[in-house]
Amino acid sequence: MAEIAIRRLEQKNHAFPFRHVSYPGAGHGIYVPYSSTTQNVFVHPIDGTQYTLGGRPEADAEAGADAWRHVLAFLKESRRCRA
């Protein structure tokens, strides 16, 4: 789905910067950097269904740390654009 969204942004000449970053081996969710990635079973708050977001713990940890660097760079650049 992310690839479809990126193509659509490109086709429509989206006015703002965007980037899709993919992490092979990582699961669907991106964890807060440096948090535990070994317990990735979640319980739905209404029906109690257990589910996971997949991925290998080490790949999830690397993805979280790298994604956080991208977030910080984006915020820094955004701030520079507004000044």
Steps between C-alpha positions, in 0.01 A plus 500: 500500500785738575635456147157591361488810718849608390411457132185705546690779674752503215228498232319790666821702552441519873631836623665376818793263554420133550697181532423131531750304704475121505665262744540140381434255781321755716135464590204720420546741791794726573591495866614790712877492461697303754188341652446127535416324174486149640147531635295587195172329588213744545152444638203677341341717773142402409492134401828376649633364170878459506699609199857580401653744257748243369869551436816382669588678828843611376354636173224679693760660730713616207192635322391693809840661546536589132143628467558723803803655326278574200235659724757724670649605164151579368417713804832683477449571129138607556606743767765646270240552226272700729767734636 
